[in-house]
Amino acid sequence: MLPETRAGDEATVILQSLLCLLREKNILTRADIETLCDRVAMRATLADRDPLPCAAEASRAAAEEMARIGGYIGKQYGGKHRRG
């Protein structure tokens, strides 16, 4: 690992690529990505009460990153939004 690389950057690249691949193959829909964004955001909001413990700061960063990824995938691959 290069010294300027943050811990977790490798995992982020792999997960971003995996989400895009699954969307390209229509295994995940745009609605699935939106649901995933919401779930990550909910974990960030409720980090102190989450049954799967995680650091509050890390979960907030994950929610921001997931929103960014969701926005990119939505623009790149389109698809139907989930129903209300």
N, CA, C and O atoms as a Maestro MAE file, in Angstrom:
{
 s_m_m2io_version
 :::
 2.0.0
}

f_m_ct {
 s_m_title
 :::
 protein
 m_atom[336] {
  # First column is atom index #
  i_m_mmod_type
  r_m_x_coord
  r_m_y_coord
  r_m_z_coord
  i_m_residue_number
  s_m_chain_name
  s_m_pdb_residue_name
  s_m_pdb_atom_name
  i_m_atomic_number
  :::
  1 25 0.845 -1.176 0.000 1 A "MET " " N  " 7
  2 3 0.000 0.000 0.000 1 A "MET " " CA " 6
  3 2 0.891 1.239 0.000 1 A "MET " " C  " 6
  4 15 1.876 1.304 0.735 1 A "MET " " O  " 8
  5 25 0.545 2.203 -0.814 2 A "LEU " " N  " 7
  6 3 1.304 3.434 -0.881 2 A "LEU " " CA " 6
  7 2 1.063 4.253 0.384 2 A "LEU " " C  " 6
  8 15 -0.031 4.201 0.947 2 A "LEU " " O  " 8
  9 25 2.066 5.010 0.843 3 A "PRO " " N  " 7
  10 3 1.909 5.774 2.080 3 A "PRO " " CA " 6
  11 2 0.775 6.790 2.049 3 A "PRO " " C  " 6
  12 15 0.151 7.044 3.079 3 A "PRO " " O  " 8
  13 25 0.495 7.380 0.880 4 A "GLU " " N  " 7
  14 3 -0.551 8.403 0.820 4 A "GLU " " CA " 6
  15 2 -1.956 7.804 0.672 4 A "GLU " " C  " 6
  16 15 -2.946 8.535 0.669 4 A "GLU " " O  " 8
  17 25 -2.038 6.506 0.551 5 A "THR " " N  " 7
  18 3 -3.329 5.844 0.427 5 A "THR " " CA " 6
  19 2 -3.977 5.708 1.790 5 A "THR " " C  " 6
  20 15 -3.356 5.225 2.736 5 A "THR " " O  " 8
  21 25 -5.225 6.135 1.890 6 A "ARG " " N  " 7
  22 3 -5.965 5.989 3.143 6 A "ARG " " CA " 6
  23 2 -6.405 4.543 3.311 6 A "ARG " " C  " 6
  24 15 -6.639 3.829 2.336 6 A "ARG " " O  " 8
  25 25 -6.511 4.132 4.555 7 A "ALA " " N  " 7
  26 3 -7.033 2.796 4.834 7 A "ALA " " CA " 6
  27 2 -8.452 2.721 4.296 7 A "ALA " " C  " 6
  28 15 -9.249 3.632 4.524 7 A "ALA " " O  " 8
  29 25 -8.767 1.682 3.607 8 A "GLY " " N  " 7
  30 3 -10.108 1.509 3.060 8 A "GLY " " CA " 6
  31 2 -10.268 1.966 1.632 8 A "GLY " " C  " 6
  32 15 -11.282 1.655 1.007 8 A "GLY " " O  " 8
  33 25 -9.297 2.701 1.080 9 A "ASP " " N  " 7
  34 3 -9.424 3.161 -0.302 9 A "ASP " " CA " 6
  35 2 -9.535 1.989 -1.275 9 A "ASP " " C  " 6
  36 15 -10.298 2.044 -2.239 9 A "ASP " " O  " 8
  37 25 -8.774 0.936 -1.017 10 A "GLU " " N  " 7
  38 3 -8.826 -0.235 -1.890 10 A "GLU " " CA " 6
  39 2 -10.220 -0.854 -1.862 10 A "GLU " " C  " 6
  40 15 -10.769 -1.209 -2.905 10 A "GLU " " O  " 8
  41 25 -10.786 -0.981 -0.672 11 A "ALA " " N  " 7
  42 3 -12.127 -1.546 -0.544 11 A "ALA " " CA " 6
  43 2 -13.158 -0.664 -1.235 11 A "ALA " " C  " 6
  44 15 -14.094 -1.172 -1.854 11 A "ALA " " O  " 8
  45 25 -12.994 0.653 -1.136 12 A "THR " " N  " 7
  46 3 -13.925 1.577 -1.775 12 A "THR " " CA " 6
  47 2 -13.903 1.391 -3.282 12 A "THR " " C  " 6
  48 15 -14.962 1.346 -3.910 12 A "THR " " O  " 8
  49 25 -12.737 1.284 -3.869 13 A "VAL " " N  " 7
  50 3 -12.616 1.097 -5.324 13 A "VAL " " CA " 6
  51 2 -13.282 -0.216 -5.740 13 A "VAL " " C  " 6
  52 15 -14.000 -0.269 -6.739 13 A "VAL " " O  " 8
  53 25 -13.038 -1.262 -4.971 14 A "ILE " " N  " 7
  54 3 -13.627 -2.565 -5.290 14 A "ILE " " CA " 6
  55 2 -15.156 -2.495 -5.188 14 A "ILE " " C  " 6
  56 15 -15.855 -2.973 -6.082 14 A "ILE " " O  " 8
  57 25 -15.671 -1.913 -4.121 15 A "LEU " " N  " 7
  58 3 -17.120 -1.843 -3.948 15 A "LEU " " CA " 6
  59 2 -17.787 -0.944 -4.986 15 A "LEU " " C  " 6
  60 15 -18.867 -1.266 -5.482 15 A "LEU " " O  " 8
  61 25 -17.148 0.182 -5.319 16 A "GLN " " N  " 7
  62 3 -17.692 1.042 -6.369 16 A "GLN " " CA " 6
  63 2 -17.779 0.274 -7.685 16 A "GLN " " C  " 6
  64 15 -18.792 0.325 -8.383 16 A "GLN " " O  " 8
  65 25 -16.718 -0.426 -8.008 17 A "SER " " N  " 7
  66 3 -16.676 -1.196 -9.259 17 A "SER " " CA " 6
  67 2 -17.715 -2.305 -9.249 17 A "SER " " C  " 6
  68 15 -18.359 -2.563 -10.265 17 A "SER " " O  " 8
  69 25 -17.881 -2.961 -8.111 18 A "LEU " " N  " 7
  70 3 -18.865 -4.037 -7.991 18 A "LEU " " CA " 6
  71 2 -20.282 -3.505 -8.164 18 A "LEU " " C  " 6
  72 15 -21.085 -4.108 -8.877 18 A "LEU " " O  " 8
  73 25 -20.597 -2.387 -7.523 19 A "LEU " " N  " 7
  74 3 -21.935 -1.805 -7.674 19 A "LEU " " CA " 6
  75 2 -22.211 -1.434 -9.131 19 A "LEU " " C  " 6
  76 15 -23.304 -1.682 -9.640 19 A "LEU " " O  " 8
  77 25 -21.230 -0.846 -9.794 20 A "CYS " " N  " 7
  78 3 -21.411 -0.489 -11.208 20 A "CYS " " CA " 6
  79 2 -21.604 -1.737 -12.068 20 A "CYS " " C  " 6
  80 15 -22.467 -1.756 -12.946 20 A "CYS " " O  " 8
  81 25 -20.819 -2.761 -11.825 21 A "LEU " " N  " 7
  82 3 -20.938 -4.004 -12.592 21 A "LEU " " CA " 6
  83 2 -22.311 -4.639 -12.391 21 A "LEU " " C  " 6
  84 15 -22.944 -5.072 -13.353 21 A "LEU " " O  " 8
  85 25 -22.768 -4.693 -11.149 22 A "LEU " " N  " 7
  86 3 -24.083 -5.278 -10.871 22 A "LEU " " CA " 6
  87 2 -25.197 -4.470 -11.525 22 A "LEU " " C  " 6
  88 15 -26.194 -5.037 -11.970 22 A "LEU " " O  " 8
  89 25 -25.036 -3.150 -11.586 23 A "ARG " " N  " 7
  90 3 -26.034 -2.302 -12.249 23 A "ARG " " CA " 6
  91 2 -25.988 -2.504 -13.756 23 A "ARG " " C  " 6
  92 15 -27.031 -2.589 -14.404 23 A "ARG " " O  " 8
  93 25 -24.779 -2.580 -14.321 24 A "GLU " " N  " 7
  94 3 -24.638 -2.804 -15.764 24 A "GLU " " CA " 6
  95 2 -25.332 -4.092 -16.188 24 A "GLU " " C  " 6
  96 15 -25.949 -4.147 -17.251 24 A "GLU " " O  " 8
  97 25 -25.232 -5.115 -15.367 25 A "LYS " " N  " 7
  98 3 -25.823 -6.419 -15.682 25 A "LYS " " CA " 6
  99 2 -27.287 -6.507 -15.261 25 A "LYS " " C  " 6
  100 15 -27.900 -7.570 -15.353 25 A "LYS " " O  " 8
  101 25 -27.842 -5.396 -14.802 26 A "ASN " " N  " 7
  102 3 -29.227 -5.325 -14.350 26 A "ASN " " CA " 6
  103 2 -29.537 -6.296 -13.206 26 A "ASN " " C  " 6
  104 15 -30.672 -6.747 -13.053 26 A "ASN " " O  " 8
  105 25 -28.525 -6.607 -12.416 27 A "ILE " " N  " 7
  106 3 -28.734 -7.401 -11.217 27 A "ILE " " CA " 6
  107 2 -29.259 -6.485 -10.117 27 A "ILE " " C  " 6
  108 15 -30.114 -6.879 -9.324 27 A "ILE " " O  " 8
  109 25 -28.742 -5.260 -10.077 28 A "LEU " " N  " 7
  110 3 -29.254 -4.217 -9.193 28 A "LEU " " CA " 6
  111 2 -29.985 -3.200 -10.052 28 A "LEU " " C  " 6
  112 15 -29.511 -2.819 -11.122 28 A "LEU " " O  " 8
  113 25 -31.133 -2.768 -9.578 29 A "THR " " N  " 7
  114 3 -31.870 -1.719 -10.271 29 A "THR " " CA " 6
  115 2 -31.509 -0.370 -9.659 29 A "THR " " C  " 6
  116 15 -30.861 -0.302 -8.615 29 A "THR " " O  " 8
  117 25 -31.928 0.679 -10.309 30 A "ARG " " N  " 7
  118 3 -31.729 2.018 -9.746 30 A "ARG " " CA " 6
  119 2 -32.457 2.122 -8.401 30 A "ARG " " C  " 6
  120 15 -31.961 2.745 -7.463 30 A "ARG " " O  " 8
  121 25 -33.628 1.510 -8.323 31 A "ALA " " N  " 7
  122 3 -34.382 1.502 -7.072 31 A "ALA " " CA " 6
  123 2 -33.603 0.780 -5.971 31 A "ALA " " C  " 6
  124 15 -33.632 1.205 -4.817 31 A "ALA " " O  " 8
  125 25 -32.908 -0.310 -6.318 32 A "ASP " " N  " 7
  126 3 -32.080 -1.018 -5.338 32 A "ASP " " CA " 6
  127 2 -30.974 -0.112 -4.813 32 A "ASP " " C  " 6
  128 15 -30.696 -0.095 -3.613 32 A "ASP " " O  " 8
  129 25 -30.347 0.635 -5.704 33 A "ILE " " N  " 7
  130 3 -29.269 1.549 -5.319 33 A "ILE " " CA " 6
  131 2 -29.819 2.636 -4.399 33 A "ILE " " C  " 6
  132 15 -29.180 2.998 -3.411 33 A "ILE " " O  " 8
  133 25 -31.009 3.160 -4.726 34 A "GLU " " N  " 7
  134 3 -31.630 4.179 -3.880 34 A "GLU " " CA " 6
  135 2 -31.935 3.610 -2.489 34 A "GLU " " C  " 6
  136 15 -31.730 4.292 -1.484 34 A "GLU " " O  " 8
  137 25 -32.417 2.383 -2.428 35 A "THR " " N  " 7
  138 3 -32.692 1.739 -1.145 35 A "THR " " CA " 6
  139 2 -31.404 1.559 -0.357 35 A "THR " " C  " 6
  140 15 -31.372 1.795 0.850 35 A "THR " " O  " 8
  141 25 -30.346 1.143 -1.033 36 A "LEU " " N  " 7
  142 3 -29.048 0.983 -0.375 36 A "LEU " " CA " 6
  143 2 -28.559 2.321 0.181 36 A "LEU " " C  " 6
  144 15 -28.059 2.380 1.305 36 A "LEU " " O  " 8
  145 25 -28.700 3.384 -0.591 37 A "CYS " " N  " 7
  146 3 -28.322 4.722 -0.112 37 A "CYS " " CA " 6
  147 2 -29.082 5.071 1.159 37 A "CYS " " C  " 6
  148 15 -28.501 5.572 2.121 37 A "CYS " " O  " 8
  149 25 -30.382 4.804 1.156 38 A "ASP " " N  " 7
  150 3 -31.201 5.105 2.335 38 A "ASP " " CA " 6
  151 2 -30.776 4.284 3.544 38 A "ASP " " C  " 6
  152 15 -30.732 4.801 4.661 38 A "ASP " " O  " 8
  153 25 -30.465 3.026 3.332 39 A "ARG " " N  " 7
  154 3 -30.063 2.175 4.460 39 A "ARG " " CA " 6
  155 2 -28.729 2.617 5.052 39 A "ARG " " C  " 6
  156 15 -28.555 2.612 6.270 39 A "ARG " " O  " 8
  157 25 -27.800 2.994 4.201 40 A "VAL " " N  " 7
  158 3 -26.509 3.479 4.699 40 A "VAL " " CA " 6
  159 2 -26.719 4.784 5.465 40 A "VAL " " C  " 6
  160 15 -26.130 4.987 6.526 40 A "VAL " " O  " 8
  161 25 -27.559 5.668 4.925 41 A "ALA " " N  " 7
  162 3 -27.848 6.934 5.604 41 A "ALA " " CA " 6
  163 2 -28.534 6.687 6.948 41 A "ALA " " C  " 6
  164 15 -28.247 7.383 7.922 41 A "ALA " " O  " 8
  165 25 -29.431 5.709 7.011 42 A "MET " " N  " 7
  166 3 -30.112 5.401 8.260 42 A "MET " " CA " 6
  167 2 -29.116 4.882 9.299 42 A "MET " " C  " 6
  168 15 -29.205 5.233 10.475 42 A "MET " " O  " 8
  169 25 -28.178 4.057 8.872 43 A "ARG " " N  " 7
  170 3 -27.159 3.573 9.805 43 A "ARG " " CA " 6
  171 2 -26.333 4.733 10.332 43 A "ARG " " C  " 6
  172 15 -25.942 4.737 11.499 43 A "ARG " " O  " 8
  173 25 -26.063 5.719 9.480 44 A "ALA " " N  " 7
  174 3 -25.297 6.883 9.929 44 A "ALA " " CA " 6
  175 2 -26.090 7.684 10.952 44 A "ALA " " C  " 6
  176 15 -25.535 8.165 11.940 44 A "ALA " " O  " 8
  177 25 -27.377 7.825 10.715 45 A "THR " " N  " 7
  178 3 -28.242 8.581 11.622 45 A "THR " " CA " 6
  179 2 -28.382 7.887 12.971 45 A "THR " " C  " 6
  180 15 -28.427 8.541 14.012 45 A "THR " " O  " 8
  181 25 -28.449 6.574 12.947 46 A "LEU " " N  " 7
  182 3 -28.684 5.796 14.166 46 A "LEU " " CA " 6
  183 2 -27.446 5.031 14.612 46 A "LEU " " C  " 6
  184 15 -27.568 3.972 15.227 46 A "LEU " " O  " 8
  185 25 -26.265 5.545 14.318 47 A "ALA " " N  " 7
  186 3 -25.017 4.823 14.588 47 A "ALA " " CA " 6
  187 2 -24.884 4.396 16.042 47 A "ALA " " C  " 6
  188 15 -24.355 3.321 16.323 47 A "ALA " " O  " 8
  189 25 -25.352 5.215 16.962 48 A "ASP " " N  " 7
  190 3 -25.207 4.878 18.376 48 A "ASP " " CA " 6
  191 2 -26.138 3.749 18.810 48 A "ASP " " C  " 6
  192 15 -25.884 3.097 19.823 48 A "ASP " " O  " 8
  193 25 -27.213 3.509 18.056 49 A "ARG " " N  " 7
  194 3 -28.153 2.440 18.401 49 A "ARG " " CA " 6
  195 2 -28.120 1.290 17.405 49 A "ARG " " C  " 6
  196 15 -28.954 0.388 17.491 49 A "ARG " " O  " 8
  197 25 -27.199 1.295 16.479 50 A "ASP " " N  " 7
  198 3 -27.125 0.283 15.433 50 A "ASP " " CA " 6
  199 2 -26.769 -1.079 16.037 50 A "ASP " " C  " 6
  200 15 -25.808 -1.179 16.800 50 A "ASP " " O  " 8
  201 25 -27.538 -2.139 15.700 51 A "PRO " " N  " 7
  202 3 -27.209 -3.469 16.212 51 A "PRO " " CA " 6
  203 2 -25.894 -4.021 15.643 51 A "PRO " " C  " 6
  204 15 -25.287 -4.920 16.224 51 A "PRO " " O  " 8
  205 25 -25.469 -3.478 14.516 52 A "LEU " " N  " 7
  206 3 -24.164 -3.817 13.943 52 A "LEU " " CA " 6
  207 2 -23.261 -2.623 14.209 52 A "LEU " " C  " 6
  208 15 -23.280 -1.661 13.441 52 A "LEU " " O  " 8
  209 25 -22.476 -2.657 15.270 53 A "PRO " " N  " 7
  210 3 -21.713 -1.478 15.694 53 A "PRO " " CA " 6
  211 2 -20.802 -0.921 14.594 53 A "PRO " " C  " 6
  212 15 -20.149 -1.661 13.858 53 A "PRO " " O  " 8
  213 25 -20.786 0.402 14.517 54 A "CYS " " N  " 7
  214 3 -19.868 1.088 13.610 54 A "CYS " " CA " 6
  215 2 -19.629 2.477 14.181 54 A "CYS " " C  " 6
  216 15 -20.448 3.006 14.933 54 A "CYS " " O  " 8
  217 25 -18.511 3.048 13.817 55 A "ALA " " N  " 7
  218 3 -18.166 4.382 14.303 55 A "ALA " " CA " 6
  219 2 -19.060 5.419 13.626 55 A "ALA " " C  " 6
  220 15 -19.306 5.342 12.422 55 A "ALA " " O  " 8
  221 25 -19.535 6.372 14.391 56 A "ALA " " N  " 7
  222 3 -20.449 7.388 13.863 56 A "ALA " " CA " 6
  223 2 -19.820 8.172 12.723 56 A "ALA " " C  " 6
  224 15 -20.467 8.402 11.702 56 A "ALA " " O  " 8
  225 25 -18.579 8.582 12.880 57 A "GLU " " N  " 7
  226 3 -17.911 9.361 11.827 57 A "GLU " " CA " 6
  227 2 -17.745 8.537 10.553 57 A "GLU " " C  " 6
  228 15 -17.965 9.035 9.449 57 A "GLU " " O  " 8
  229 25 -17.356 7.276 10.715 58 A "ALA " " N  " 7
  230 3 -17.188 6.400 9.551 58 A "ALA " " CA " 6
  231 2 -18.525 6.158 8.857 58 A "ALA " " C  " 6
  232 15 -18.582 6.114 7.628 58 A "ALA " " O  " 8
  233 25 -19.586 6.003 9.619 59 A "SER " " N  " 7
  234 3 -20.884 5.758 9.000 59 A "SER " " CA " 6
  235 2 -21.390 7.000 8.273 59 A "SER " " C  " 6
  236 15 -22.034 6.879 7.231 59 A "SER " " O  " 8
  237 25 -21.109 8.195 8.805 60 A "ARG " " N  " 7
  238 3 -21.483 9.430 8.091 60 A "ARG " " CA " 6
  239 2 -20.705 9.544 6.780 60 A "ARG " " C  " 6
  240 15 -21.271 9.906 5.749 60 A "ARG " " O  " 8
  241 25 -19.413 9.236 6.821 61 A "ALA " " N  " 7
  242 3 -18.597 9.272 5.601 61 A "ALA " " CA " 6
  243 2 -19.098 8.248 4.592 61 A "ALA " " C  " 6
  244 15 -19.122 8.515 3.391 61 A "ALA " " O  " 8
  245 25 -19.497 7.080 5.079 62 A "ALA " " N  " 7
  246 3 -20.028 6.038 4.191 62 A "ALA " " CA " 6
  247 2 -21.329 6.498 3.543 62 A "ALA " " C  " 6
  248 15 -21.554 6.244 2.360 62 A "ALA " " O  " 8
  249 25 -22.186 7.173 4.307 63 A "ALA " " N  " 7
  250 3 -23.445 7.667 3.750 63 A "ALA " " CA " 6
  251 2 -23.188 8.702 2.659 63 A "ALA " " C  " 6
  252 15 -23.856 8.694 1.626 63 A "ALA " " O  " 8
  253 25 -22.230 9.587 2.883 64 A "GLU " " N  " 7
  254 3 -21.888 10.591 1.868 64 A "GLU " " CA " 6
  255 2 -21.335 9.920 0.611 64 A "GLU " " C  " 6
  256 15 -21.688 10.292 -0.508 64 A "GLU " " O  " 8
  257 25 -20.467 8.931 0.806 65 A "GLU " " N  " 7
  258 3 -19.883 8.222 -0.333 65 A "GLU " " CA " 6
  259 2 -20.947 7.438 -1.082 65 A "GLU " " C  " 6
  260 15 -20.943 7.420 -2.313 65 A "GLU " " O  " 8
  261 25 -21.852 6.795 -0.370 66 A "MET " " N  " 7
  262 3 -22.908 6.020 -1.022 66 A "MET " " CA " 6
  263 2 -23.830 6.932 -1.812 66 A "MET " " C  " 6
  264 15 -24.274 6.566 -2.900 66 A "MET " " O  " 8
  265 25 -24.124 8.113 -1.282 67 A "ALA " " N  " 7
  266 3 -24.951 9.073 -2.018 67 A "ALA " " CA " 6
  267 2 -24.245 9.508 -3.306 67 A "ALA " " C  " 6
  268 15 -24.875 9.654 -4.353 67 A "ALA " " O  " 8
  269 25 -22.947 9.710 -3.212 68 A "ARG " " N  " 7
  270 3 -22.168 10.091 -4.404 68 A "ARG " " CA " 6
  271 2 -22.181 8.971 -5.440 68 A "ARG " " C  " 6
  272 15 -22.375 9.216 -6.630 68 A "ARG " " O  " 8
  273 25 -21.975 7.742 -4.977 69 A "ILE " " N  " 7
  274 3 -21.982 6.584 -5.876 69 A "ILE " " CA " 6
  275 2 -23.366 6.413 -6.496 69 A "ILE " " C  " 6
  276 15 -23.490 6.166 -7.695 69 A "ILE " " O  " 8
  277 25 -24.403 6.545 -5.670 70 A "GLY " " N  " 7
  278 3 -25.775 6.409 -6.171 70 A "GLY " " CA " 6
  279 2 -26.086 7.448 -7.232 70 A "GLY " " C  " 6
  280 15 -26.721 7.137 -8.240 70 A "GLY " " O  " 8
  281 25 -25.644 8.678 -7.014 71 A "GLY " " N  " 7
  282 3 -25.844 9.732 -8.006 71 A "GLY " " CA " 6
  283 2 -25.136 9.423 -9.316 71 A "GLY " " C  " 6
  284 15 -25.695 9.622 -10.395 71 A "GLY " " O  " 8
  285 25 -23.916 8.942 -9.219 72 A "TYR " " N  " 7
  286 3 -23.144 8.588 -10.413 72 A "TYR " " CA " 6
  287 2 -23.831 7.460 -11.170 72 A "TYR " " C  " 6
  288 15 -24.029 7.549 -12.382 72 A "TYR " " O  " 8
  289 25 -24.194 6.402 -10.454 73 A "ILE " " N  " 7
  290 3 -24.807 5.249 -11.111 73 A "ILE " " CA " 6
  291 2 -26.139 5.647 -11.748 73 A "ILE " " C  " 6
  292 15 -26.464 5.191 -12.844 73 A "ILE " " O  " 8
  293 25 -26.909 6.496 -11.063 74 A "GLY " " N  " 7
  294 3 -28.172 6.957 -11.623 74 A "GLY " " CA " 6
  295 2 -27.990 7.714 -12.921 74 A "GLY " " C  " 6
  296 15 -28.754 7.522 -13.866 74 A "GLY " " O  " 8
  297 25 -26.977 8.580 -12.976 75 A "LYS " " N  " 7
  298 3 -26.706 9.340 -14.206 75 A "LYS " " CA " 6
  299 2 -26.135 8.445 -15.295 75 A "LYS " " C  " 6
  300 15 -26.505 8.562 -16.463 75 A "LYS " " O  " 8
  301 25 -25.240 7.559 -14.909 76 A "GLN " " N  " 7
  302 3 -24.542 6.711 -15.884 76 A "GLN " " CA " 6
  303 2 -25.447 5.652 -16.500 76 A "GLN " " C  " 6
  304 15 -25.408 5.430 -17.710 76 A "GLN " " O  " 8
  305 25 -26.265 4.996 -15.672 77 A "TYR " " N  " 7
  306 3 -27.024 3.842 -16.140 77 A "TYR " " CA " 6
  307 2 -28.526 4.067 -16.175 77 A "TYR " " C  " 6
  308 15 -29.256 3.262 -16.753 77 A "TYR " " O  " 8
  309 25 -29.002 5.148 -15.566 78 A "GLY " " N  " 7
  310 3 -30.425 5.455 -15.596 78 A "GLY " " CA " 6
  311 2 -31.272 4.392 -14.906 78 A "GLY " " C  " 6
  312 15 -30.818 3.723 -13.978 78 A "GLY " " O  " 8
  313 25 -32.470 4.253 -15.359 79 A "GLY " " N  " 7
  314 3 -33.388 3.287 -14.769 79 A "GLY " " CA " 6
  315 2 -34.500 3.990 -14.013 79 A "GLY " " C  " 6
  316 15 -34.480 5.205 -13.820 79 A "GLY " " O  " 8
  317 25 -35.466 3.195 -13.595 80 A "LYS " " N  " 7
  318 3 -36.615 3.735 -12.887 80 A "LYS " " CA " 6
  319 2 -36.296 3.934 -11.413 80 A "LYS " " C  " 6
  320 15 -35.651 3.107 -10.769 80 A "LYS " " O  " 8
  321 25 -36.774 5.067 -10.908 81 A "HIS " " N  " 7
  322 3 -36.675 5.310 -9.466 81 A "HIS " " CA " 6
  323 2 -37.661 4.371 -8.776 81 A "HIS " " C  " 6
  324 15 -38.591 3.849 -9.391 81 A "HIS " " O  " 8
  325 25 -37.430 4.178 -7.504 82 A "ARG " " N  " 7
  326 3 -38.387 3.331 -6.785 82 A "ARG " " CA " 6
  327 2 -39.669 4.102 -6.562 82 A "ARG " " C  " 6
  328 15 -39.697 5.332 -6.587 82 A "ARG " " O  " 8
  329 25 -40.702 3.363 -6.348 83 A "ARG " " N  " 7
  330 3 -42.013 3.972 -6.104 83 A "ARG " " CA " 6
  331 2 -42.115 4.401 -4.667 83 A "ARG " " C  " 6
  332 15 -41.598 3.739 -3.766 83 A "ARG " " O  " 8
  333 25 -42.798 5.536 -4.452 84 A "GLY " " N  " 7
  334 3 -42.983 6.143 -3.149 84 A "GLY " " CA " 6
  335 2 -43.326 5.179 -2.102 84 A "GLY " " C  " 6
  336 15 -43.511 5.563 -0.947 84 A "GLY " " O  " 8
  :::
 }
 m_bond[335] {
  # First column is bond index #
  i_m_from
  i_m_to
  i_m_order
  :::
  1 1 2 1
  2 2 3 1
  3 3 4 2
  4 3 5 1
  5 5 6 1
  6 6 7 1
  7 7 8 2
  8 7 9 1
  9 9 10 1
  10 10 11 1
  11 11 12 2
  12 11 13 1
  13 13 14 1
  14 14 15 1
  15 15 16 2
  16 15 17 1
  17 17 18 1
  18 18 19 1
  19 19 20 2
  20 19 21 1
  21 21 22 1
  22 22 23 1
  23 23 24 2
  24 23 25 1
  25 25 26 1
  26 26 27 1
  27 27 28 2
  28 27 29 1
  29 29 30 1
  30 30 31 1
  31 31 32 2
  32 31 33 1
  33 33 34 1
  34 34 35 1
  35 35 36 2
  36 35 37 1
  37 37 38 1
  38 38 39 1
  39 39 40 2
  40 39 41 1
  41 41 42 1
  42 42 43 1
  43 43 44 2
  44 43 45 1
  45 45 46 1
  46 46 47 1
  47 47 48 2
  48 47 49 1
  49 49 50 1
  50 50 51 1
  51 51 52 2
  52 51 53 1
  53 53 54 1
  54 54 55 1
  55 55 56 2
  56 55 57 1
  57 57 58 1
  58 58 59 1
  59 59 60 2
  60 59 61 1
  61 61 62 1
  62 62 63 1
  63 63 64 2
  64 63 65 1
  65 65 66 1
  66 66 67 1
  67 67 68 2
  68 67 69 1
  69 69 70 1
  70 70 71 1
  71 71 72 2
  72 71 73 1
  73 73 74 1
  74 74 75 1
  75 75 76 2
  76 75 77 1
  77 77 78 1
  78 78 79 1
  79 79 80 2
  80 79 81 1
  81 81 82 1
  82 82 83 1
  83 83 84 2
  84 83 85 1
  85 85 86 1
  86 86 87 1
  87 87 88 2
  88 87 89 1
  89 89 90 1
  90 90 91 1
  91 91 92 2
  92 91 93 1
  93 93 94 1
  94 94 95 1
  95 95 96 2
  96 95 97 1
  97 97 98 1
  98 98 99 1
  99 99 100 2
  100 99 101 1
  101 101 102 1
  102 102 103 1
  103 103 104 2
  104 103 105 1
  105 105 106 1
  106 106 107 1
  107 107 108 2
  108 107 109 1
  109 109 110 1
  110 110 111 1
  111 111 112 2
  112 111 113 1
  113 113 114 1
  114 114 115 1
  115 115 116 2
  116 115 117 1
  117 117 118 1
  118 118 119 1
  119 119 120 2
  120 119 121 1
  121 121 122 1
  122 122 123 1
  123 123 124 2
  124 123 125 1
  125 125 126 1
  126 126 127 1
  127 127 128 2
  128 127 129 1
  129 129 130 1
  130 130 131 1
  131 131 132 2
  132 131 133 1
  133 133 134 1
  134 134 135 1
  135 135 136 2
  136 135 137 1
  137 137 138 1
  138 138 139 1
  139 139 140 2
  140 139 141 1
  141 141 142 1
  142 142 143 1
  143 143 144 2
  144 143 145 1
  145 145 146 1
  146 146 147 1
  147 147 148 2
  148 147 149 1
  149 149 150 1
  150 150 151 1
  151 151 152 2
  152 151 153 1
  153 153 154 1
  154 154 155 1
  155 155 156 2
  156 155 157 1
  157 157 158 1
  158 158 159 1
  159 159 160 2
  160 159 161 1
  161 161 162 1
  162 162 163 1
  163 163 164 2
  164 163 165 1
  165 165 166 1
  166 166 167 1
  167 167 168 2
  168 167 169 1
  169 169 170 1
  170 170 171 1
  171 171 172 2
  172 171 173 1
  173 173 174 1
  174 174 175 1
  175 175 176 2
  176 175 177 1
  177 177 178 1
  178 178 179 1
  179 179 180 2
  180 179 181 1
  181 181 182 1
  182 182 183 1
  183 183 184 2
  184 183 185 1
  185 185 186 1
  186 186 187 1
  187 187 188 2
  188 187 189 1
  189 189 190 1
  190 190 191 1
  191 191 192 2
  192 191 193 1
  193 193 194 1
  194 194 195 1
  195 195 196 2
  196 195 197 1
  197 197 198 1
  198 198 199 1
  199 199 200 2
  200 199 201 1
  201 201 202 1
  202 202 203 1
  203 203 204 2
  204 203 205 1
  205 205 206 1
  206 206 207 1
  207 207 208 2
  208 207 209 1
  209 209 210 1
  210 210 211 1
  211 211 212 2
  212 211 213 1
  213 213 214 1
  214 214 215 1
  215 215 216 2
  216 215 217 1
  217 217 218 1
  218 218 219 1
  219 219 220 2
  220 219 221 1
  221 221 222 1
  222 222 223 1
  223 223 224 2
  224 223 225 1
  225 225 226 1
  226 226 227 1
  227 227 228 2
  228 227 229 1
  229 229 230 1
  230 230 231 1
  231 231 232 2
  232 231 233 1
  233 233 234 1
  234 234 235 1
  235 235 236 2
  236 235 237 1
  237 237 238 1
  238 238 239 1
  239 239 240 2
  240 239 241 1
  241 241 242 1
  242 242 243 1
  243 243 244 2
  244 243 245 1
  245 245 246 1
  246 246 247 1
  247 247 248 2
  248 247 249 1
  249 249 250 1
  250 250 251 1
  251 251 252 2
  252 251 253 1
  253 253 254 1
  254 254 255 1
  255 255 256 2
  256 255 257 1
  257 257 258 1
  258 258 259 1
  259 259 260 2
  260 259 261 1
  261 261 262 1
  262 262 263 1
  263 263 264 2
  264 263 265 1
  265 265 266 1
  266 266 267 1
  267 267 268 2
  268 267 269 1
  269 269 270 1
  270 270 271 1
  271 271 272 2
  272 271 273 1
  273 273 274 1
  274 274 275 1
  275 275 276 2
  276 275 277 1
  277 277 278 1
  278 278 279 1
  279 279 280 2
  280 279 281 1
  281 281 282 1
  282 282 283 1
  283 283 284 2
  284 283 285 1
  285 285 286 1
  286 286 287 1
  287 287 288 2
  288 287 289 1
  289 289 290 1
  290 290 291 1
  291 291 292 2
  292 291 293 1
  293 293 294 1
  294 294 295 1
  295 295 296 2
  296 295 297 1
  297 297 298 1
  298 298 299 1
  299 299 300 2
  300 299 301 1
  301 301 302 1
  302 302 303 1
  303 303 304 2
  304 303 305 1
  305 305 306 1
  306 306 307 1
  307 307 308 2
  308 307 309 1
  309 309 310 1
  310 310 311 1
  311 311 312 2
  312 311 313 1
  313 313 314 1
  314 314 315 1
  315 315 316 2
  316 315 317 1
  317 317 318 1
  318 318 319 1
  319 319 320 2
  320 319 321 1
  321 321 322 1
  322 322 323 1
  323 323 324 2
  324 323 325 1
  325 325 326 1
  326 326 327 1
  327 327 328 2
  328 327 329 1
  329 329 330 1
  330 330 331 1
  331 331 332 2
  332 331 333 1
  333 333 334 1
  334 334 335 1
  335 335 336 2
  :::
 }
}
